[in-house]
Amino acid sequence: MYPKSVIIVGGFHEIIEQVTQLDLFITGIIDNNKKGDYYNYKILGSDQDAGNILDLYKDSLLIITPDNGRLREKLYNYYSQFNNSFFTLISKHALVSDFTKIGIGTIICQNTHVSSETSLGDFCKINVGANIMHNCSIGDYTTIAPNAVILGNVKIGNGTYIGANATILPNITIGDNVMIGAGSVVTKDISNGKTVMGVPAK
């Protein structure tokens, strides 16, 4: 069941388009760098104004949009002090299995595919064209960049970033706060906090 209205935290035009495609009412946008109107939607103010804004719009659910998982976590911790809840955004042009578990605040963009028995944590962002196969587990605040391919039985921790066009081979475990470069092919497990890139990723 969709909410009556949403407030978008961070004025990303791709997210605005996905919201409008779902026929949701956009109350406005909270953005630290924009003023006036953006894509014909009102900029309500900045993060500093959030308390007053959300007091006016208690029924609007929040969508936290930045690509950076650490920033999404920081914004969640800040905005969770207010009474508003968070909206899980799934594009109408995404193919998501009915047997997928999806955490709160997660964004699944258009032309993505999420297969069966997969679990997505809270405030993940699955970008355009990403492909996540069966029995995968993706941790909180993790970002999957455009056209990345996550093959079956892959486990990815919290706050990890998978670069555009990267491929993760089956049965791989990737830790927390890992950075995987664009176009990389991951062929073995990666421990917490590592940055890897290349074919194969090192």
N, C-alpha and C positions, 0 to 999 in steps of 0.2 A: 504494500500500500504506500503510495507516494504522499509526501507531506504537502500541505497547502502552499508552502513557499520555502525558498532557500536563500541563504546569503552565501556568496562566494568569497572566500578569504584568499586573496591574491588574484589579480585580474588577468588570468590566462584565457585568451580568446578561444583556444581549443576546448577548454572546459565549458565556457559559456555556450558554445555551439552544441555540445553534447547535452547540456541541461535543457536548452530550448527544444532540442529534438524529442525530449521526453515530455514536452508540454508542461513543464514545471514553471511556476511563477517565480521569477528572480526579484526578490525584494530590493537587492542592490549588491554592491561589491565593497569589501573592505580592502584597501590597498594603501601601502605606505608611500607610493610614488606617483599615484594618479589622482587627479582632481576633476570635478565636473562630471561629465558623462563619458562612458567608455562602451562602445558598441551599443549605444542608446540605453545603457543601464546606468543608474545613478551610483556614483562613488559616495558611499555613506560616510567615509572617514578612514582613519588609519587604525592600526592596532591599539594605539593609545586611547582612541575614542570608543573602543569596543564595549566598555561597560555601559555607557549611555546609549549606544546604538542598540545593543541587545536587550536593554531594558524596555526599549520601544517596540522591539520585534521579538517578543518572547516565543512566538509560535514558529518562527523561521528556523529551519535546521541549517547547520553549517557544513560547507564543503571546503576542506583545506587542500589547496591545489599545488603547492610548489613541488618541483621534481626532487629536490634535495630531501632525503629521508630524515636527516637530523633536524632540518628546519621544520618539517612536518611534525616531528615529535615535540619540538620546542613550542610550536603554535598550539598543538593539542594541550600541552601542559598549561599554557596560558589561558586558552579559551575554555578549558574544562572548569574553570572557577565560576563561569556564568551558568545560567540555568538551561541554556539551549543545548539540544542534542546534535549529533553529527549524522550526516547523510552518507550512505554508501552509494556511490554513483556507478552504474553499469550502463555503458552505451547501448542504445538499441541496435547498434550495428556490431556488437560483440557476440561471439558464440561461446556461451558458458554452460557447462554441463549442469544439469539439475542435481548432480551428486557432488558438487563443489561446495566447500564451506568457505564463507567469505566474512572477514571481520568487519567491524564498524569503521566507517570513514575511508574505506578502500575505494580507489578509483580504477575502473577497468575501461580503457579507451576503445575507440572504434577499431574494427577489423582485427581484434585480438581473438585468440582461441584458448580457452581454458578447459582442459579435459577432465574426465571423471576421477573421483576419489582424490581430488587435489584440495589442499587447504591453504587459504590466503589469510595472513594475519591482519591485525588492525592497521589502518592507514598505509597499506601498500599502495603503490602506483604501478599499474601495468599499462605501459604505453602502447601507442598505435602499432598494430601489426605483430605484437609479441605472440609467441606460441608456447604455451605451457602444457606439457603432456601429462599423462595419467600418474596418479599416486605421488605427486610432488607436494612438498611442504615449503611454504614461503613465509618467513618470519615477519614480525611487525616492522613497519617503517622501511621496508625494502622497496627498491625501485628497479623495475625491469624496463630498460630503454627500448625504443622502437626496433621491431623486427628481431629481437633476441629470441633464441629457441632454447627452451629448457626441456630436455628429454625426460623419459620416464624415471620415476623413483628418485628424483633429485631432492635433496634437503638443503634449504638455504636459510641461514640465520637471520637475526634482526639487523636492520640498518645497513644492509648490504646493497651495493649498486652493481647491476649487471649492464654493461655498456651495449650500445646499439650494435645489432648484427652479431653479437656474441652467441656462441653455441656451447651449452653445457651437456656433456655426454651422459648417458644413463648411469644411475646408481652412484652419483657423485654427492659428497657432502661438503657444503661450503659454510664457513663459520659466520660469526657476527662481524659487522663493520668491514667487510671485504670490498675491495674495488676491483672490478674486472673490466679491462680496457675494451673499447669498441673493436669488433671483429675477431676477438679472441676465441680460441677453442680450448675449453677446459677439459682435460683428460684425467685429472686426478684430484683428490680431496684438497681443500684449501683451508688452512686454520684461521682463527680469528685475527682480524686486523691487517691481513696481507693485501698487497696490491699486486696484481698479476696482469700480464698482457702477452699477446703473440699467439702463434700457432706452432706448437701447442703453447698454452699459457704458462709463463714462468714468472 
